[in-house]
Amino acid sequence: MKKKGGRKILGFMVKEEKEENRGSVEFQVFSFTNKIRRPASHLELHKKDFSSERGLRILLGKRRRLLAYLAKKNRVRYKKLISQLNIREQ
């Protein structure tokens, strides 16, 4: 992973980010994954922060719905995306 402006960015999305439509499902899942990492690391230190936990659950739900949509529409793109982002299959 590369760091850019204090954020961790996966190498495969940096190049595609410029060319790819930001409204695509893949890009949206990628951005939600990056947004999920920050509160997840915060919650490792602050286990009783229930407000942050709620925010994390909302982000996880949005990403889960996008992944379910992608899995239903195009299974090959779904498999490729979850392997690149290193996340579990639903």
PyMOL Python script that loads the backbone (N, CA, C, O; Angstrom):
from pymol import cmd

cmd.read_pdbstr("""\
ATOM      1  N   MET A   1       0.826  -1.177   0.000  1.00  0.00           N
ATOM      2  CA  MET A   1       0.000   0.000   0.000  1.00  0.00           C
ATOM      3  C   MET A   1       0.873   1.243   0.000  1.00  0.00           C
ATOM      4  O   MET A   1       1.945   1.259   0.605  1.00  0.00           O
ATOM      5  N   LYS A   2       0.419   2.264  -0.668  1.00  0.00           N
ATOM      6  CA  LYS A   2       1.136   3.523  -0.719  1.00  0.00           C
ATOM      7  C   LYS A   2       0.418   4.525   0.165  1.00  0.00           C
ATOM      8  O   LYS A   2      -0.796   4.450   0.359  1.00  0.00           O
ATOM      9  N   LYS A   3       1.179   5.456   0.691  1.00  0.00           N
ATOM     10  CA  LYS A   3       0.566   6.543   1.452  1.00  0.00           C
ATOM     11  C   LYS A   3       0.556   7.778   0.571  1.00  0.00           C
ATOM     12  O   LYS A   3       1.541   8.097  -0.096  1.00  0.00           O
ATOM     13  N   LYS A   4      -0.569   8.461   0.582  1.00  0.00           N
ATOM     14  CA  LYS A   4      -0.689   9.668  -0.211  1.00  0.00           C
ATOM     15  C   LYS A   4      -1.520  10.648   0.603  1.00  0.00           C
ATOM     16  O   LYS A   4      -2.710  10.417   0.819  1.00  0.00           O
ATOM     17  N   GLY A   5      -0.918  11.727   1.052  1.00  0.00           N
ATOM     18  CA  GLY A   5      -1.642  12.711   1.831  1.00  0.00           C
ATOM     19  C   GLY A   5      -2.133  12.179   3.162  1.00  0.00           C
ATOM     20  O   GLY A   5      -3.175  12.612   3.652  1.00  0.00           O
ATOM     21  N   GLY A   6      -1.390  11.232   3.764  1.00  0.00           N
ATOM     22  CA  GLY A   6      -1.787  10.697   5.054  1.00  0.00           C
ATOM     23  C   GLY A   6      -2.757   9.530   4.957  1.00  0.00           C
ATOM     24  O   GLY A   6      -3.094   8.934   5.980  1.00  0.00           O
ATOM     25  N   ARG A   7      -3.212   9.189   3.768  1.00  0.00           N
ATOM     26  CA  ARG A   7      -4.147   8.076   3.600  1.00  0.00           C
ATOM     27  C   ARG A   7      -3.452   6.917   2.915  1.00  0.00           C
ATOM     28  O   ARG A   7      -2.533   7.111   2.118  1.00  0.00           O
ATOM     29  N   LYS A   8      -3.895   5.714   3.229  1.00  0.00           N
ATOM     30  CA  LYS A   8      -3.374   4.545   2.537  1.00  0.00           C
ATOM     31  C   LYS A   8      -4.216   4.322   1.301  1.00  0.00           C
ATOM     32  O   LYS A   8      -5.444   4.274   1.375  1.00  0.00           O
ATOM     33  N   ILE A   9      -3.557   4.185   0.171  1.00  0.00           N
ATOM     34  CA  ILE A   9      -4.263   3.965  -1.089  1.00  0.00           C
ATOM     35  C   ILE A   9      -3.673   2.729  -1.748  1.00  0.00           C
ATOM     36  O   ILE A   9      -2.455   2.568  -1.813  1.00  0.00           O
ATOM     37  N   LEU A  10      -4.535   1.874  -2.229  1.00  0.00           N
ATOM     38  CA  LEU A  10      -4.071   0.675  -2.911  1.00  0.00           C
ATOM     39  C   LEU A  10      -3.553   1.055  -4.290  1.00  0.00           C
ATOM     40  O   LEU A  10      -4.132   1.899  -4.975  1.00  0.00           O
ATOM     41  N   GLY A  11      -2.468   0.429  -4.682  1.00  0.00           N
ATOM     42  CA  GLY A  11      -1.806   0.778  -5.933  1.00  0.00           C
ATOM     43  C   GLY A  11      -2.652   0.597  -7.168  1.00  0.00           C
ATOM     44  O   GLY A  11      -2.542   1.391  -8.102  1.00  0.00           O
ATOM     45  N   PHE A  12      -3.494  -0.421  -7.208  1.00  0.00           N
ATOM     46  CA  PHE A  12      -4.249  -0.683  -8.421  1.00  0.00           C
ATOM     47  C   PHE A  12      -5.319   0.376  -8.668  1.00  0.00           C
ATOM     48  O   PHE A  12      -5.715   0.587  -9.814  1.00  0.00           O
ATOM     49  N   MET A  13      -5.797   1.047  -7.619  1.00  0.00           N
ATOM     50  CA  MET A  13      -6.850   2.037  -7.806  1.00  0.00           C
ATOM     51  C   MET A  13      -6.296   3.414  -8.148  1.00  0.00           C
ATOM     52  O   MET A  13      -7.027   4.241  -8.693  1.00  0.00           O
ATOM     53  N   VAL A  14      -5.028   3.687  -7.846  1.00  0.00           N
ATOM     54  CA  VAL A  14      -4.465   5.008  -8.101  1.00  0.00           C
ATOM     55  C   VAL A  14      -4.457   5.289  -9.595  1.00  0.00           C
ATOM     56  O   VAL A  14      -4.862   6.364 -10.036  1.00  0.00           O
ATOM     57  N   LYS A  15      -3.990   4.310 -10.376  1.00  0.00           N
ATOM     58  CA  LYS A  15      -3.927   4.490 -11.815  1.00  0.00           C
ATOM     59  C   LYS A  15      -5.326   4.509 -12.423  1.00  0.00           C
ATOM     60  O   LYS A  15      -5.627   5.333 -13.287  1.00  0.00           O
ATOM     61  N   GLU A  16      -6.176   3.595 -11.964  1.00  0.00           N
ATOM     62  CA  GLU A  16      -7.513   3.498 -12.529  1.00  0.00           C
ATOM     63  C   GLU A  16      -8.401   4.654 -12.103  1.00  0.00           C
ATOM     64  O   GLU A  16      -9.370   4.981 -12.790  1.00  0.00           O
ATOM     65  N   GLU A  17      -8.080   5.277 -10.974  1.00  0.00           N
ATOM     66  CA  GLU A  17      -8.912   6.350 -10.439  1.00  0.00           C
ATOM     67  C   GLU A  17      -9.023   7.501 -11.425  1.00  0.00           C
ATOM     68  O   GLU A  17     -10.084   8.112 -11.552  1.00  0.00           O
ATOM     69  N   LYS A  18      -7.929   7.800 -12.126  1.00  0.00           N
ATOM     70  CA  LYS A  18      -7.935   8.912 -13.067  1.00  0.00           C
ATOM     71  C   LYS A  18      -8.761   8.593 -14.300  1.00  0.00           C
ATOM     72  O   LYS A  18      -9.426   9.472 -14.849  1.00  0.00           O
ATOM     73  N   GLU A  19      -8.725   7.343 -14.739  1.00  0.00           N
ATOM     74  CA  GLU A  19      -9.401   6.948 -15.957  1.00  0.00           C
ATOM     75  C   GLU A  19     -10.836   6.503 -15.713  1.00  0.00           C
ATOM     76  O   GLU A  19     -11.700   6.682 -16.571  1.00  0.00           O
ATOM     77  N   GLU A  20     -11.090   5.922 -14.544  1.00  0.00           N
ATOM     78  CA  GLU A  20     -12.371   5.302 -14.267  1.00  0.00           C
ATOM     79  C   GLU A  20     -13.390   6.334 -13.797  1.00  0.00           C
ATOM     80  O   GLU A  20     -13.040   7.356 -13.207  1.00  0.00           O
ATOM     81  N   ASN A  21     -14.639   6.046 -14.066  1.00  0.00           N
ATOM     82  CA  ASN A  21     -15.738   6.884 -13.619  1.00  0.00           C
ATOM     83  C   ASN A  21     -15.858   6.787 -12.105  1.00  0.00           C
ATOM     84  O   ASN A  21     -15.901   5.687 -11.556  1.00  0.00           O
ATOM     85  N   ARG A  22     -15.912   7.913 -11.436  1.00  0.00           N
ATOM     86  CA  ARG A  22     -16.003   7.910  -9.973  1.00  0.00           C
ATOM     87  C   ARG A  22     -17.363   7.430  -9.485  1.00  0.00           C
ATOM     88  O   ARG A  22     -17.524   7.143  -8.299  1.00  0.00           O
ATOM     89  N   GLY A  23     -18.313   7.342 -10.353  1.00  0.00           N
ATOM     90  CA  GLY A  23     -19.627   6.842  -9.978  1.00  0.00           C
ATOM     91  C   GLY A  23     -19.763   5.343 -10.134  1.00  0.00           C
ATOM     92  O   GLY A  23     -20.811   4.779  -9.819  1.00  0.00           O
ATOM     93  N   SER A  24     -18.716   4.687 -10.615  1.00  0.00           N
ATOM     94  CA  SER A  24     -18.794   3.246 -10.814  1.00  0.00           C
ATOM     95  C   SER A  24     -18.885   2.535  -9.462  1.00  0.00           C
ATOM     96  O   SER A  24     -18.433   3.054  -8.441  1.00  0.00           O
ATOM     97  N   VAL A  25     -19.463   1.370  -9.475  1.00  0.00           N
ATOM     98  CA  VAL A  25     -19.639   0.609  -8.241  1.00  0.00           C
ATOM     99  C   VAL A  25     -18.288   0.274  -7.634  1.00  0.00           C
ATOM    100  O   VAL A  25     -18.124   0.339  -6.416  1.00  0.00           O
ATOM    101  N   GLU A  26     -17.319  -0.082  -8.467  1.00  0.00           N
ATOM    102  CA  GLU A  26     -15.999  -0.445  -7.954  1.00  0.00           C
ATOM    103  C   GLU A  26     -15.359   0.715  -7.209  1.00  0.00           C
ATOM    104  O   GLU A  26     -14.805   0.533  -6.125  1.00  0.00           O
ATOM    105  N   PHE A  27     -15.436   1.916  -7.793  1.00  0.00           N
ATOM    106  CA  PHE A  27     -14.834   3.070  -7.143  1.00  0.00           C
ATOM    107  C   PHE A  27     -15.553   3.398  -5.841  1.00  0.00           C
ATOM    108  O   PHE A  27     -14.911   3.749  -4.851  1.00  0.00           O
ATOM    109  N   GLN A  28     -16.869   3.288  -5.833  1.00  0.00           N
ATOM    110  CA  GLN A  28     -17.629   3.570  -4.618  1.00  0.00           C
ATOM    111  C   GLN A  28     -17.278   2.585  -3.506  1.00  0.00           C
ATOM    112  O   GLN A  28     -17.120   2.980  -2.351  1.00  0.00           O
ATOM    113  N   VAL A  29     -17.155   1.302  -3.852  1.00  0.00           N
ATOM    114  CA  VAL A  29     -16.780   0.292  -2.850  1.00  0.00           C
ATOM    115  C   VAL A  29     -15.373   0.576  -2.341  1.00  0.00           C
ATOM    116  O   VAL A  29     -15.108   0.450  -1.145  1.00  0.00           O
ATOM    117  N   PHE A  30     -14.474   0.958  -3.236  1.00  0.00           N
ATOM    118  CA  PHE A  30     -13.104   1.299  -2.845  1.00  0.00           C
ATOM    119  C   PHE A  30     -13.090   2.481  -1.878  1.00  0.00           C
ATOM    120  O   PHE A  30     -12.376   2.449  -0.875  1.00  0.00           O
ATOM    121  N   SER A  31     -13.870   3.525  -2.167  1.00  0.00           N
ATOM    122  CA  SER A  31     -13.880   4.689  -1.279  1.00  0.00           C
ATOM    123  C   SER A  31     -14.522   4.354   0.068  1.00  0.00           C
ATOM    124  O   SER A  31     -14.065   4.839   1.103  1.00  0.00           O
ATOM    125  N   PHE A  32     -15.580   3.530   0.071  1.00  0.00           N
ATOM    126  CA  PHE A  32     -16.172   3.110   1.348  1.00  0.00           C
ATOM    127  C   PHE A  32     -15.184   2.272   2.151  1.00  0.00           C
ATOM    128  O   PHE A  32     -15.136   2.381   3.376  1.00  0.00           O
ATOM    129  N   THR A  33     -14.394   1.438   1.475  1.00  0.00           N
ATOM    130  CA  THR A  33     -13.402   0.625   2.171  1.00  0.00           C
ATOM    131  C   THR A  33     -12.371   1.514   2.852  1.00  0.00           C
ATOM    132  O   THR A  33     -11.967   1.249   3.985  1.00  0.00           O
ATOM    133  N   ASN A  34     -11.943   2.575   2.159  1.00  0.00           N
ATOM    134  CA  ASN A  34     -10.998   3.507   2.779  1.00  0.00           C
ATOM    135  C   ASN A  34     -11.639   4.253   3.938  1.00  0.00           C
ATOM    136  O   ASN A  34     -10.985   4.500   4.951  1.00  0.00           O
ATOM    137  N   LYS A  35     -12.910   4.616   3.804  1.00  0.00           N
ATOM    138  CA  LYS A  35     -13.609   5.307   4.892  1.00  0.00           C
ATOM    139  C   LYS A  35     -13.824   4.390   6.090  1.00  0.00           C
ATOM    140  O   LYS A  35     -13.874   4.860   7.227  1.00  0.00           O
ATOM    141  N   ILE A  36     -13.952   3.102   5.851  1.00  0.00           N
ATOM    142  CA  ILE A  36     -14.183   2.126   6.921  1.00  0.00           C
ATOM    143  C   ILE A  36     -12.916   1.903   7.745  1.00  0.00           C
ATOM    144  O   ILE A  36     -12.996   1.655   8.948  1.00  0.00           O
ATOM    145  N   ARG A  37     -11.776   1.988   7.121  1.00  0.00           N
ATOM    146  CA  ARG A  37     -10.522   1.677   7.820  1.00  0.00           C
ATOM    147  C   ARG A  37     -10.235   2.630   8.975  1.00  0.00           C
ATOM    148  O   ARG A  37      -9.691   2.208   9.995  1.00  0.00           O
ATOM    149  N   ARG A  38     -10.587   3.897   8.837  1.00  0.00           N
ATOM    150  CA  ARG A  38     -10.283   4.860   9.899  1.00  0.00           C
ATOM    151  C   ARG A  38     -11.083   4.585  11.178  1.00  0.00           C
ATOM    152  O   ARG A  38     -10.481   4.443  12.242  1.00  0.00           O
ATOM    153  N   PRO A  39     -12.429   4.505  11.113  1.00  0.00           N
ATOM    154  CA  PRO A  39     -13.139   4.210  12.368  1.00  0.00           C
ATOM    155  C   PRO A  39     -12.843   2.817  12.911  1.00  0.00           C
ATOM    156  O   PRO A  39     -12.933   2.593  14.118  1.00  0.00           O
ATOM    157  N   ALA A  40     -12.495   1.886  12.039  1.00  0.00           N
ATOM    158  CA  ALA A  40     -12.168   0.536  12.509  1.00  0.00           C
ATOM    159  C   ALA A  40     -10.905   0.570  13.371  1.00  0.00           C
ATOM    160  O   ALA A  40     -10.848  -0.072  14.421  1.00  0.00           O
ATOM    161  N   SER A  41      -9.905   1.310  12.933  1.00  0.00           N
ATOM    162  CA  SER A  41      -8.682   1.401  13.739  1.00  0.00           C
ATOM    163  C   SER A  41      -8.933   2.202  15.017  1.00  0.00           C
ATOM    164  O   SER A  41      -8.329   1.924  16.053  1.00  0.00           O
ATOM    165  N   HIS A  42      -9.822   3.192  14.946  1.00  0.00           N
ATOM    166  CA  HIS A  42     -10.180   3.968  16.142  1.00  0.00           C
ATOM    167  C   HIS A  42     -10.860   3.077  17.180  1.00  0.00           C
ATOM    168  O   HIS A  42     -10.599   3.187  18.377  1.00  0.00           O
ATOM    169  N   LEU A  43     -11.735   2.194  16.702  1.00  0.00           N
ATOM    170  CA  LEU A  43     -12.477   1.332  17.623  1.00  0.00           C
ATOM    171  C   LEU A  43     -11.612   0.252  18.265  1.00  0.00           C
ATOM    172  O   LEU A  43     -11.972  -0.296  19.307  1.00  0.00           O
ATOM    173  N   GLU A  44     -10.479  -0.054  17.650  1.00  0.00           N
ATOM    174  CA  GLU A  44      -9.564  -0.999  18.290  1.00  0.00           C
ATOM    175  C   GLU A  44      -9.022  -0.422  19.589  1.00  0.00           C
ATOM    176  O   GLU A  44      -8.789  -1.160  20.546  1.00  0.00           O
ATOM    177  N   LEU A  45      -8.820   0.894  19.631  1.00  0.00           N
ATOM    178  CA  LEU A  45      -8.325   1.547  20.839  1.00  0.00           C
ATOM    179  C   LEU A  45      -9.452   1.910  21.803  1.00  0.00           C
ATOM    180  O   LEU A  45      -9.297   1.794  23.019  1.00  0.00           O
ATOM    181  N   HIS A  46     -10.583   2.349  21.260  1.00  0.00           N
ATOM    182  CA  HIS A  46     -11.693   2.841  22.062  1.00  0.00           C
ATOM    183  C   HIS A  46     -12.900   1.924  21.883  1.00  0.00           C
ATOM    184  O   HIS A  46     -13.812   2.221  21.111  1.00  0.00           O
ATOM    185  N   LYS A  47     -12.889   0.827  22.595  1.00  0.00           N
ATOM    186  CA  LYS A  47     -13.907  -0.210  22.417  1.00  0.00           C
ATOM    187  C   LYS A  47     -15.312   0.231  22.826  1.00  0.00           C
ATOM    188  O   LYS A  47     -16.292  -0.332  22.338  1.00  0.00           O
ATOM    189  N   LYS A  48     -15.432   1.210  23.699  1.00  0.00           N
ATOM    190  CA  LYS A  48     -16.746   1.625  24.187  1.00  0.00           C
ATOM    191  C   LYS A  48     -17.277   2.881  23.499  1.00  0.00           C
ATOM    192  O   LYS A  48     -18.224   3.498  23.987  1.00  0.00           O
ATOM    193  N   ASP A  49     -16.689   3.259  22.392  1.00  0.00           N
ATOM    194  CA  ASP A  49     -17.152   4.423  21.637  1.00  0.00           C
ATOM    195  C   ASP A  49     -18.291   3.972  20.724  1.00  0.00           C
ATOM    196  O   ASP A  49     -18.066   3.595  19.574  1.00  0.00           O
ATOM    197  N   PHE A  50     -19.490   4.014  21.239  1.00  0.00           N
ATOM    198  CA  PHE A  50     -20.639   3.469  20.520  1.00  0.00           C
ATOM    199  C   PHE A  50     -21.105   4.372  19.386  1.00  0.00           C
ATOM    200  O   PHE A  50     -21.721   3.891  18.436  1.00  0.00           O
ATOM    201  N   SER A  51     -20.826   5.663  19.465  1.00  0.00           N
ATOM    202  CA  SER A  51     -21.190   6.568  18.373  1.00  0.00           C
ATOM    203  C   SER A  51     -20.376   6.249  17.118  1.00  0.00           C
ATOM    204  O   SER A  51     -20.912   6.197  16.011  1.00  0.00           O
ATOM    205  N   SER A  52     -19.079   6.037  17.310  1.00  0.00           N
ATOM    206  CA  SER A  52     -18.232   5.669  16.171  1.00  0.00           C
ATOM    207  C   SER A  52     -18.593   4.290  15.646  1.00  0.00           C
ATOM    208  O   SER A  52     -18.510   4.037  14.444  1.00  0.00           O
ATOM    209  N   GLU A  53     -18.991   3.403  16.540  1.00  0.00           N
ATOM    210  CA  GLU A  53     -19.394   2.065  16.117  1.00  0.00           C
ATOM    211  C   GLU A  53     -20.633   2.132  15.229  1.00  0.00           C
ATOM    212  O   GLU A  53     -20.740   1.397  14.247  1.00  0.00           O
ATOM    213  N   ARG A  54     -21.568   3.016  15.576  1.00  0.00           N
ATOM    214  CA  ARG A  54     -22.771   3.187  14.765  1.00  0.00           C
ATOM    215  C   ARG A  54     -22.414   3.717  13.379  1.00  0.00           C
ATOM    216  O   ARG A  54     -22.944   3.243  12.374  1.00  0.00           O
ATOM    217  N   GLY A  55     -21.513   4.703  13.326  1.00  0.00           N
ATOM    218  CA  GLY A  55     -21.063   5.233  12.039  1.00  0.00           C
ATOM    219  C   GLY A  55     -20.391   4.168  11.194  1.00  0.00           C
ATOM    220  O   GLY A  55     -20.586   4.108   9.980  1.00  0.00           O
ATOM    221  N   LEU A  56     -19.597   3.327  11.843  1.00  0.00           N
ATOM    222  CA  LEU A  56     -18.927   2.242  11.132  1.00  0.00           C
ATOM    223  C   LEU A  56     -19.947   1.253  10.576  1.00  0.00           C
ATOM    224  O   LEU A  56     -19.814   0.796   9.440  1.00  0.00           O
ATOM    225  N   ARG A  57     -20.963   0.923  11.369  1.00  0.00           N
ATOM    226  CA  ARG A  57     -21.999  -0.007  10.900  1.00  0.00           C
ATOM    227  C   ARG A  57     -22.766   0.557   9.704  1.00  0.00           C
ATOM    228  O   ARG A  57     -23.137  -0.190   8.798  1.00  0.00           O
ATOM    229  N   ILE A  58     -23.004   1.871   9.696  1.00  0.00           N
ATOM    230  CA  ILE A  58     -23.690   2.506   8.563  1.00  0.00           C
ATOM    231  C   ILE A  58     -22.843   2.383   7.304  1.00  0.00           C
ATOM    232  O   ILE A  58     -23.353   2.031   6.240  1.00  0.00           O
ATOM    233  N   LEU A  59     -21.531   2.675   7.425  1.00  0.00           N
ATOM    234  CA  LEU A  59     -20.637   2.553   6.271  1.00  0.00           C
ATOM    235  C   LEU A  59     -20.545   1.110   5.783  1.00  0.00           C
ATOM    236  O   LEU A  59     -20.538   0.855   4.579  1.00  0.00           O
ATOM    237  N   LEU A  60     -20.476   0.174   6.718  1.00  0.00           N
ATOM    238  CA  LEU A  60     -20.409  -1.244   6.347  1.00  0.00           C
ATOM    239  C   LEU A  60     -21.675  -1.675   5.607  1.00  0.00           C
ATOM    240  O   LEU A  60     -21.607  -2.447   4.650  1.00  0.00           O
ATOM    241  N   GLY A  61     -22.817  -1.180   6.049  1.00  0.00           N
ATOM    242  CA  GLY A  61     -24.080  -1.519   5.389  1.00  0.00           C
ATOM    243  C   GLY A  61     -24.147  -0.979   3.975  1.00  0.00           C
ATOM    244  O   GLY A  61     -24.629  -1.659   3.069  1.00  0.00           O
ATOM    245  N   LYS A  62     -23.667   0.242   3.780  1.00  0.00           N
ATOM    246  CA  LYS A  62     -23.660   0.826   2.434  1.00  0.00           C
ATOM    247  C   LYS A  62     -22.749   0.029   1.502  1.00  0.00           C
ATOM    248  O   LYS A  62     -23.100  -0.268   0.360  1.00  0.00           O
ATOM    249  N   ARG A  63     -21.556  -0.310   2.031  1.00  0.00           N
ATOM    250  CA  ARG A  63     -20.630  -1.093   1.207  1.00  0.00           C
ATOM    251  C   ARG A  63     -21.201  -2.477   0.907  1.00  0.00           C
ATOM    252  O   ARG A  63     -21.049  -2.983  -0.206  1.00  0.00           O
ATOM    253  N   ARG A  64     -21.857  -3.092   1.893  1.00  0.00           N
ATOM    254  CA  ARG A  64     -22.447  -4.418   1.703  1.00  0.00           C
ATOM    255  C   ARG A  64     -23.535  -4.396   0.630  1.00  0.00           C
ATOM    256  O   ARG A  64     -23.622  -5.310  -0.190  1.00  0.00           O
ATOM    257  N   ARG A  65     -24.368  -3.345   0.638  1.00  0.00           N
ATOM    258  CA  ARG A  65     -25.419  -3.234  -0.380  1.00  0.00           C
ATOM    259  C   ARG A  65     -24.834  -3.037  -1.773  1.00  0.00           C
ATOM    260  O   ARG A  65     -25.335  -3.609  -2.741  1.00  0.00           O
ATOM    261  N   LEU A  66     -23.772  -2.230  -1.883  1.00  0.00           N
ATOM    262  CA  LEU A  66     -23.122  -2.050  -3.186  1.00  0.00           C
ATOM    263  C   LEU A  66     -22.502  -3.355  -3.676  1.00  0.00           C
ATOM    264  O   LEU A  66     -22.591  -3.687  -4.858  1.00  0.00           O
ATOM    265  N   LEU A  67     -21.877  -4.091  -2.763  1.00  0.00           N
ATOM    266  CA  LEU A  67     -21.278  -5.378  -3.146  1.00  0.00           C
ATOM    267  C   LEU A  67     -22.349  -6.384  -3.553  1.00  0.00           C
ATOM    268  O   LEU A  67     -22.136  -7.170  -4.476  1.00  0.00           O
ATOM    269  N   ALA A  68     -23.493  -6.370  -2.879  1.00  0.00           N
ATOM    270  CA  ALA A  68     -24.578  -7.283  -3.248  1.00  0.00           C
ATOM    271  C   ALA A  68     -25.109  -6.943  -4.632  1.00  0.00           C
ATOM    272  O   ALA A  68     -25.417  -7.837  -5.420  1.00  0.00           O
ATOM    273  N   TYR A  69     -25.215  -5.656  -4.928  1.00  0.00           N
ATOM    274  CA  TYR A  69     -25.662  -5.223  -6.255  1.00  0.00           C
ATOM    275  C   TYR A  69     -24.675  -5.686  -7.323  1.00  0.00           C
ATOM    276  O   TYR A  69     -25.071  -6.220  -8.359  1.00  0.00           O
ATOM    277  N   LEU A  70     -23.390  -5.478  -7.060  1.00  0.00           N
ATOM    278  CA  LEU A  70     -22.374  -5.867  -8.041  1.00  0.00           C
ATOM    279  C   LEU A  70     -22.345  -7.375  -8.229  1.00  0.00           C
ATOM    280  O   LEU A  70     -22.178  -7.849  -9.353  1.00  0.00           O
ATOM    281  N   ALA A  71     -22.504  -8.140  -7.154  1.00  0.00           N
ATOM    282  CA  ALA A  71     -22.502  -9.606  -7.247  1.00  0.00           C
ATOM    283  C   ALA A  71     -23.685 -10.089  -8.072  1.00  0.00           C
ATOM    284  O   ALA A  71     -23.580 -11.073  -8.803  1.00  0.00           O
ATOM    285  N   LYS A  72     -24.804  -9.396  -7.951  1.00  0.00           N
ATOM    286  CA  LYS A  72     -26.000  -9.796  -8.702  1.00  0.00           C
ATOM    287  C   LYS A  72     -25.862  -9.438 -10.186  1.00  0.00           C
ATOM    288  O   LYS A  72     -26.296 -10.199 -11.051  1.00  0.00           O
ATOM    289  N   LYS A  73     -25.258  -8.280 -10.481  1.00  0.00           N
ATOM    290  CA  LYS A  73     -25.164  -7.811 -11.863  1.00  0.00           C
ATOM    291  C   LYS A  73     -23.999  -8.430 -12.633  1.00  0.00           C
ATOM    292  O   LYS A  73     -24.150  -8.807 -13.795  1.00  0.00           O
ATOM    293  N   ASN A  74     -22.840  -8.535 -11.984  1.00  0.00           N
ATOM    294  CA  ASN A  74     -21.655  -9.020 -12.687  1.00  0.00           C
ATOM    295  C   ASN A  74     -20.739  -9.734 -11.696  1.00  0.00           C
ATOM    296  O   ASN A  74     -19.955  -9.097 -10.992  1.00  0.00           O
ATOM    297  N   ARG A  75     -20.843 -11.041 -11.649  1.00  0.00           N
ATOM    298  CA  ARG A  75     -20.118 -11.852 -10.670  1.00  0.00           C
ATOM    299  C   ARG A  75     -18.604 -11.795 -10.879  1.00  0.00           C
ATOM    300  O   ARG A  75     -17.849 -11.864  -9.909  1.00  0.00           O
ATOM    301  N   VAL A  76     -18.155 -11.672 -12.114  1.00  0.00           N
ATOM    302  CA  VAL A  76     -16.714 -11.650 -12.398  1.00  0.00           C
ATOM    303  C   VAL A  76     -16.087 -10.381 -11.831  1.00  0.00           C
ATOM    304  O   VAL A  76     -15.044 -10.444 -11.181  1.00  0.00           O
ATOM    305  N   ARG A  77     -16.713  -9.230 -12.071  1.00  0.00           N
ATOM    306  CA  ARG A  77     -16.203  -7.966 -11.533  1.00  0.00           C
ATOM    307  C   ARG A  77     -16.230  -7.984 -10.012  1.00  0.00           C
ATOM    308  O   ARG A  77     -15.333  -7.436  -9.371  1.00  0.00           O
ATOM    309  N   TYR A  78     -17.246  -8.606  -9.428  1.00  0.00           N
ATOM    310  CA  TYR A  78     -17.365  -8.717  -7.971  1.00  0.00           C
ATOM    311  C   TYR A  78     -16.205  -9.518  -7.397  1.00  0.00           C
ATOM    312  O   TYR A  78     -15.564  -9.093  -6.436  1.00  0.00           O
ATOM    313  N   LYS A  79     -15.938 -10.674  -7.986  1.00  0.00           N
ATOM    314  CA  LYS A  79     -14.844 -11.537  -7.507  1.00  0.00           C
ATOM    315  C   LYS A  79     -13.501 -10.813  -7.610  1.00  0.00           C
ATOM    316  O   LYS A  79     -12.674 -10.883  -6.701  1.00  0.00           O
ATOM    317  N   LYS A  80     -13.298 -10.120  -8.727  1.00  0.00           N
ATOM    318  CA  LYS A  80     -12.044  -9.395  -8.935  1.00  0.00           C
ATOM    319  C   LYS A  80     -11.882  -8.292  -7.888  1.00  0.00           C
ATOM    320  O   LYS A  80     -10.794  -8.102  -7.345  1.00  0.00           O
ATOM    321  N   LEU A  81     -12.960  -7.570  -7.610  1.00  0.00           N
ATOM    322  CA  LEU A  81     -12.899  -6.465  -6.663  1.00  0.00           C
ATOM    323  C   LEU A  81     -12.617  -6.933  -5.242  1.00  0.00           C
ATOM    324  O   LEU A  81     -11.775  -6.352  -4.557  1.00  0.00           O
ATOM    325  N   ILE A  82     -13.308  -7.976  -4.791  1.00  0.00           N
ATOM    326  CA  ILE A  82     -13.080  -8.420  -3.411  1.00  0.00           C
ATOM    327  C   ILE A  82     -11.690  -9.017  -3.241  1.00  0.00           C
ATOM    328  O   ILE A  82     -11.117  -8.945  -2.154  1.00  0.00           O
ATOM    329  N   SER A  83     -11.137  -9.606  -4.302  1.00  0.00           N
ATOM    330  CA  SER A  83      -9.773 -10.122  -4.185  1.00  0.00           C
ATOM    331  C   SER A  83      -8.765  -8.973  -4.156  1.00  0.00           C
ATOM    332  O   SER A  83      -7.767  -9.046  -3.439  1.00  0.00           O
ATOM    333  N   GLN A  84      -9.015  -7.911  -4.930  1.00  0.00           N
ATOM    334  CA  GLN A  84      -8.097  -6.769  -4.940  1.00  0.00           C
ATOM    335  C   GLN A  84      -8.148  -5.987  -3.633  1.00  0.00           C
ATOM    336  O   GLN A  84      -7.116  -5.532  -3.140  1.00  0.00           O
ATOM    337  N   LEU A  85      -9.344  -5.829  -3.069  1.00  0.00           N
ATOM    338  CA  LEU A  85      -9.482  -5.073  -1.828  1.00  0.00           C
ATOM    339  C   LEU A  85      -9.194  -5.924  -0.601  1.00  0.00           C
ATOM    340  O   LEU A  85      -9.085  -5.406   0.511  1.00  0.00           O
ATOM    341  N   ASN A  86      -9.071  -7.220  -0.804  1.00  0.00           N
ATOM    342  CA  ASN A  86      -8.750  -8.156   0.281  1.00  0.00           C
ATOM    343  C   ASN A  86      -9.835  -8.112   1.362  1.00  0.00           C
ATOM    344  O   ASN A  86      -9.540  -7.986   2.550  1.00  0.00           O
ATOM    345  N   ILE A  87     -11.087  -8.218   0.929  1.00  0.00           N
ATOM    346  CA  ILE A  87     -12.216  -8.270   1.857  1.00  0.00           C
ATOM    347  C   ILE A  87     -12.933  -9.604   1.675  1.00  0.00           C
ATOM    348  O   ILE A  87     -12.793 -10.268   0.649  1.00  0.00           O
ATOM    349  N   ARG A  88     -13.702  -9.978   2.693  1.00  0.00           N
ATOM    350  CA  ARG A  88     -14.387 -11.268   2.656  1.00  0.00           C
ATOM    351  C   ARG A  88     -15.584 -11.233   1.728  1.00  0.00           C
ATOM    352  O   ARG A  88     -16.202 -10.190   1.516  1.00  0.00           O
ATOM    353  N   GLU A  89     -15.892 -12.385   1.186  1.00  0.00           N
ATOM    354  CA  GLU A  89     -17.084 -12.531   0.357  1.00  0.00           C
ATOM    355  C   GLU A  89     -18.303 -12.655   1.268  1.00  0.00           C
ATOM    356  O   GLU A  89     -18.216 -13.202   2.368  1.00  0.00           O
ATOM    357  N   GLN A  90     -19.417 -12.151   0.807  1.00  0.00           N
ATOM    358  CA  GLN A  90     -20.646 -12.177   1.615  1.00  0.00           C
ATOM    359  C   GLN A  90     -21.170 -13.567   1.775  1.00  0.00           C
ATOM    360  O   GLN A  90     -22.195 -13.769   2.425  1.00  0.00           O
TER     361      GLN A  90
END
""", "prot")
cmd.dss("prot")
cmd.show_as("cartoon", "prot")
cmd.util.cbc("prot")
cmd.orient("prot")
